[in-house]
Amino acid sequence: MNCFLLYRHEKQKEILAQCPGANHRDISKIIAKWWRQATAEEKEPYVKKAALEKIKHARQYPTYKFMP
C-alpha cells in the first residue's frame, strides 16, 4: 500500500465520524486536497509506514511480480 492510501484510510475514518452520510467521491476529494496541502513532515509517518509495508509484502510474497 502506498503512503497516500495509508493516509486516506486513516483520514476517511475521521471524516465518516464527523459526516456519517458522506459518499466516497466527496471523501476522496477532501482527502486528496489535504494530502496535497500536507507538508513533507506531515507525510513522513505515512511514507515510513508504506516502506515497511513494502518490505513486509516482499517477505510474505517473494515471487510476486506486478502484472497489469
N, C-alpha and C positions, 0 to 999 in steps of 0.2 A: 504494500500500500504506500502511495507516495505521501509527502508531507501535507499537501493540500487536502487529500482525502481524510487524513487523520484529524486535521484541523476542522474540516467540515463535520465530521462525525461528532466531535465534541461540541461544537457550536450549535449544531442542529438541536441538541438536547436543550440548550439554553433557550433557543427561540420557541421550541414547542412548549416549554414550561410557561413562557410568557404569553404565547399566542397558540393555544391548542388547535385551532382550526386552520392554521397556515398551511398552504399547499407546498409541495416540493419545489415547484418552479420559483415561487417567491422566496422560499428559504435559500435556494441556490444563488439567486441574485444578490440577496443580502450578504450571505457569507462570502461570496466572491468579491464583493466590494470591500468587506472587512479585510480579506486576505491581501488585496492589492494595497490597502492603506496601512497594513501592518509593517512595522519596522523589521529589520533583519534580526534584531534582538528578540522581538516577539515571536518570530517564526522559528527561531533556533531550537526550542524544545521539540517541535514537530519534525524539523529536519533531522535531529538526532534520533528521534524515535523511528522515523522512516528508515534511516540507515540500519538501525538494529533489526527492524522487521525484515529488511532485505537480507541481512546475514542469516537470520533465523530461517527464512524461506529457502535460502541456498543450502543450508544444512539439512533441512527437512526434505527437500526435493532436489538432490544433487544432479539429477539427469534432466531436469526441467529445461526446456527451450521454448521461448515465446514463439508462437506460430499464429500470426493474424489470420 
